[in-house]
Amino acid sequence: MQTVNRIDPLRTAVAALRRDGPVALVPTMGALHEGHLTLVREAKARAAHVVASIFVNPLQFGANEDLGAYPRRLAEDSALLAAEGTALLWAPDADAMYPAGFATNVSVNGVSEGLCGAARPGHFDGVATVVCKLFNQVQPDIALFGEKDWQQLAVIRRMARDLDLTLPHADAIIGVPTVREADGLALSSRNAYLTPAERAAAAALPAAMRSAICRIGDGEPVAAALAGLMQALLAAGFTAVDYAELRDADTLALLAERGNGPARLLVAARIGKARLIDNMAA
């Protein structure tokens, strides 16, 4: 696996790969786990070559968030990617991604509002800006993202449609289903912040979500089912629930009742030092 950290060698390396066939991009912030590796495997199944990026993006962290504490383990992550057959690792530093004088911001209205957008002001501007740059830097044929960050996926899809980015067709941004532990907890780099007791309690999150979805499906009012979900999380040891909402799966419009179209239950809750997010089809 080749590793580059500057734009010129990146473009040269990607051009050489593209001569053999389509290129898939898997953007990450490192601290790789099985969820990330699942994206790489899916990318390999869909393209001739996989380019992975590792960049801890400062623009998507708020003033009181965990940028400094976010795990950085480039050597270990590189070894994992190489073992999966990744062709190229794009690992820029902050100066390469945001050189002196950088002044551009990409903002996606609508789908970025509410949910994590309300709790983390400016977060999705940072996501959209860095992903826009990654698409322009690598110019992939397809790009793969985990469905665990459903709002992020919606923001990226809307940005790519609105800006006519270089991906060749509308479905080139691929969402890959969330990878879960045996007890249902979604894999996340932030799970590392949990103590053993908190990790055990965190399994209440997917369980409470599945219960709420079943109750909504059985005809219980959405508001009542979501209130029960929040009570279950607080009883299990979560200290706060930032949101628990039923939304349209595409537009992320808030749903007061279950309609006929695809819907998504999205939840963010805090336990210990971790803010855990999850979503499921509802």
Residue pairs with C-beta under 8 A, 6 or more apart in sequence:
1 78
1 81
1 82
1 86
1 87
1 88
1 89
2 13
2 87
2 88
2 89
3 78
3 88
3 89
3 91
4 10
4 13
4 88
4 89
4 90
4 91
5 90
5 91
5 92
5 93
5 96
6 92
6 96
7 92
7 96
7 137
10 88
10 90
10 137
10 138
11 137
13 88
14 23
14 51
14 88
14 138
14 139
17 23
17 48
17 49
17 51
17 87
17 88
18 49
20 48
20 49
21 47
21 48
21 49
22 46
22 47
22 48
22 49
22 141
22 142
23 47
23 48
23 49
23 50
23 51
23 138
23 139
23 140
23 141
24 43
24 44
24 46
24 47
24 49
24 50
24 51
24 140
24 141
24 142
24 143
24 144
25 43
25 50
25 51
25 52
25 53
25 134
25 135
25 138
25 140
25 142
25 143
25 144
26 36
26 39
26 40
26 43
26 50
26 51
26 52
26 53
26 86
26 143
26 144
27 52
27 53
27 55
27 130
27 131
27 134
27 143
27 145
28 36
28 39
28 52
28 53
28 54
28 77
29 54
29 55
29 56
29 57
29 70
29 189
30 54
30 55
30 56
30 71
30 72
30 73
30 74
30 77
30 189
31 70
31 71
31 72
31 73
31 77
31 189
31 192
32 76
32 77
32 80
32 81
33 179
33 187
33 188
33 189
34 179
34 187
35 146
35 148
35 178
35 179
35 186
35 187
35 188
36 146
37 80
37 84
38 146
38 176
38 179
39 144
39 145
39 146
39 176
40 50
40 52
40 81
40 84
40 85
40 86
41 84
42 144
42 174
42 176
43 50
43 142
43 144
44 50
44 84
44 85
46 142
46 144
46 174
47 141
47 142
49 87
49 88
50 84
50 85
50 86
50 87
50 88
51 86
51 87
51 88
51 89
51 90
51 138
51 140
52 81
52 86
52 88
52 89
52 90
53 89
53 90
53 91
53 92
53 134
53 138
54 74
54 77
54 89
54 90
54 91
55 90
55 91
55 92
55 97
55 130
56 67
56 70
56 72
57 97
57 126
57 127
57 130
58 67
58 94
58 98
58 126
59 98
59 122
59 125
59 126
59 129
59 130
60 120
60 122
60 123
60 124
60 126
60 127
60 130
61 67
61 70
61 123
61 126
62 120
62 121
62 122
62 123
65 120
66 190
70 189
71 189
71 192
74 91
78 89
78 91
81 89
90 134
90 137
90 138
97 130
97 133
104 129
105 125
105 129
106 125
106 128
106 129
106 132
106 159
106 163
107 124
107 125
107 128
108 124
108 125
108 128
108 155
108 158
108 159
108 162
110 158
110 251
110 252
111 151
111 154
111 155
111 158
111 251
111 252
112 124
112 125
112 128
112 151
112 155
114 243
114 245
114 252
114 254
115 151
115 243
115 245
115 247
115 252
115 266
115 268
116 123
116 124
116 151
116 152
116 242
116 268
116 277
117 123
117 124
117 151
118 243
119 242
119 243
119 268
119 275
124 151
124 152
124 155
127 152
127 155
127 156
128 155
128 156
128 159
131 156
131 159
132 159
132 163
132 165
134 143
135 143
135 160
135 165
135 166
135 167
136 165
136 166
139 166
140 167
140 172
141 167
141 168
141 172
142 167
142 172
142 173
142 174
143 156
143 167
143 172
143 173
143 174
144 174
144 175
144 176
145 152
145 153
145 156
145 173
145 174
145 175
145 176
146 153
146 175
146 176
146 178
146 179
147 153
147 175
147 176
147 177
147 178
147 279
148 178
148 179
148 186
148 187
148 188
148 277
148 278
148 279
149 277
150 175
150 249
150 264
150 266
150 279
151 252
151 266
153 173
153 175
154 250
154 252
156 173
157 173
159 165
160 167
160 172
160 173
161 170
167 173
178 186
178 187
178 278
178 279
179 186
179 187
180 186
180 187
180 206
181 187
181 203
183 203
183 206
184 203
184 205
184 206
184 207
184 210
185 191
185 199
185 202
185 203
185 205
185 206
185 276
186 206
186 276
186 277
186 278
188 276
188 277
190 274
190 275
190 276
191 199
191 202
191 274
191 276
193 272
193 273
193 274
194 202
194 271
194 272
194 273
194 274
195 272
197 237
198 237
198 271
198 272
198 274
201 236
201 237
201 238
201 271
202 271
202 274
202 276
204 232
204 233
204 236
204 237
204 238
205 233
205 238
205 267
205 269
205 276
205 278
206 278
206 280
207 232
208 228
208 229
208 232
208 233
208 236
209 229
209 265
209 267
209 278
209 280
210 280
211 228
211 229
211 232
212 225
212 226
212 228
212 229
212 244
212 265
213 265
213 280
213 281
213 282
215 224
215 225
215 228
216 222
216 225
216 246
216 258
216 282
217 258
217 282
221 257
222 246
222 255
222 256
222 257
222 258
223 256
226 244
226 245
226 246
229 244
229 267
230 241
230 244
233 241
233 267
233 269
234 241
237 271
238 269
238 270
238 271
239 270
239 271
239 272
240 269
240 270
241 267
241 268
241 269
241 270
242 268
242 269
242 270
242 275
243 266
243 267
243 268
244 265
244 266
244 267
244 269
245 254
245 265
245 266
245 267
246 254
246 255
246 258
246 263
246 264
246 265
246 266
246 282
247 253
247 254
247 255
247 263
247 264
247 265
247 266
248 255
248 261
248 262
248 263
248 264
249 261
249 262
249 263
249 264
249 281
250 262
252 264
255 263
258 282
262 281
263 281
263 282
264 279
264 280
264 281
264 282
265 279
265 280
265 281
265 282
266 277
266 278
266 279
267 277
267 278
267 279
268 275
268 276
268 277
269 275
269 276
270 276
